[in-house]
């Protein structure tokens, strides 16, 4: 049976409307999953029930993360935050990992995994890092790659993509600063920005700082492999056993 993937959407608080980029849904569906959008709940028992019913958790991109969640006050260049979403995602990540179910996070989703496990992020990489950085918020079309990521040897990401270097797109001004508990970096840009993280003590935890959902919809095989591996993990089927 196709695995049920819980997907956290963004929200327009002024209009009270949930929304999501369709590429997320299509990428999960084409890899064989059934994506279900999860409305925000603060009730612990409801969150527990949601976690029981899904086979994996997918965290999308979105607004900046509230710095109070990692013990900092807002930097001058912090963008829009959504406390409601951040708190809901933190609870979900922690509860899903308690059940050792697979988690995949893209862009902000990568960062929220890190914060949920005790890490922190740069609130604005261009103001808080002294060295010269690449363009991490590309001007090119969303689905086009804009810089390289060096993949750590023997990492989960390395096994998925089968390469030591990949091309990725980029739309962020925040990035991982201090790694969370049980997390390791598995991909970096040429300027040293952490581009991928994964869990050491869990069945499948992967966060990527880019947007593979956009590239997958442009036919990028590397991006498709990321979604395939996630759905395989959610199905409990090893890659070599899939026809």
BELFENKA-V295614 format. One record per backbone hydrogen bond with DSSP energy under -0.5 kcal/mol. NH is the residue of the N-H (numbers start at 0). CO is the residue of the C=O. E is the energy in kcal/mol with one decimal. If there is no record, write none. Layout:
<<NH:CO:E> <NH:CO:E>>
This chain:
<<4:2:-0.6> <4:33:-2.4> <5:3:-0.6> <5:55:-2.7> <6:35:-2.7> <7:57:-1.5> <8:6:-0.7> <8:37:-0.6> <9:18:-2.5> <11:16:-3.1> <12:10:-0.9> <15:11:-2.2> <16:11:-1.5> <18:9:-1.9> <23:20:-1.6> <24:20:-0.7> <25:21:-2.6> <26:22:-2.4> <27:23:-1.9> <28:24:-2.4> <29:25:-3.0> <30:26:-1.1> <31:28:-1.5> <32:27:-2.6> <33:2:-2.7> <34:32:-0.6> <35:4:-3.1> <37:6:-2.8> <38:36:-0.6> <46:42:-2.2> <47:43:-2.5> <48:44:-2.0> <49:45:-2.4> <50:46:-2.3> <51:47:-1.8> <52:48:-1.5> <53:49:-1.3> <54:3:-3.2> <55:3:-1.1> <56:101:-2.4> <57:5:-3.1> <58:103:-2.7> <59:7:-0.7> <59:57:-0.5> <63:79:-1.9> <68:65:-1.8> <69:66:-1.5> <70:67:-1.3> <71:66:-2.6> <77:74:-1.9> <81:63:-0.6> <85:81:-2.5> <86:82:-2.5> <87:83:-1.8> <88:84:-2.8> <89:85:-2.4> <90:86:-2.1> <91:87:-2.4> <92:88:-2.9> <93:89:-2.2> <94:90:-2.4> <95:91:-3.1> <96:92:-2.4> <97:93:-1.5> <98:94:-1.1> <99:96:-0.9> <100:95:-2.2> <101:54:-0.6> <102:203:-2.2> <103:56:-2.4> <104:205:-2.3> <105:58:-2.6> <106:207:-2.5> <106:209:-0.7> <108:105:-2.8> <109:106:-0.7> <110:106:-1.7> <111:107:-2.7> <112:108:-1.6> <113:109:-1.6> <114:110:-2.5> <115:111:-2.7> <116:112:-1.1> <117:114:-1.9> <118:113:-2.8> <119:177:-2.2> <121:174:-3.2> <124:172:-3.0> <126:123:-0.8> <127:123:-2.1> <128:124:-1.4> <135:133:-1.0> <137:169:-2.7> <143:140:-2.1> <145:167:-3.7> <146:167:-1.9> <148:165:-2.6> <149:187:-3.4> <150:148:-0.6> <150:163:-2.4> <151:185:-2.2> <154:151:-1.6> <158:154:-2.0> <159:155:-2.0> <160:156:-2.7> <161:157:-2.3> <165:148:-2.3> <167:146:-2.9> <171:135:-2.3> <174:121:-0.9> <176:119:-2.4> <178:176:-0.5> <180:116:-3.5> <182:179:-1.6> <183:197:-2.4> <185:195:-2.8> <186:195:-1.2> <187:149:-1.9> <188:192:-2.4> <191:188:-1.9> <194:186:-3.1> <195:186:-1.6> <196:206:-2.6> <197:183:-2.1> <198:204:-1.5> <199:181:-3.1> <200:181:-0.5> <205:102:-2.3> <206:196:-2.7> <207:104:-2.7> <208:194:-3.1> <211:209:-0.5> <213:210:-0.9> <214:210:-1.3> <215:211:-2.9> <216:212:-1.3> <217:214:-1.1> <218:215:-1.7> <219:214:-2.3> <220:218:-0.5> <223:219:-1.8> <224:220:-2.0> <225:221:-1.2> <226:222:-1.5> <227:223:-2.7> <228:224:-2.5> <229:225:-1.8> <230:226:-2.5> <231:227:-2.4> <232:228:-2.1> <233:229:-2.2> <234:230:-1.7> <235:231:-0.9> <236:231:-2.2> <237:235:-0.6> <240:237:-1.7> <241:237:-0.5> <241:238:-1.3>>
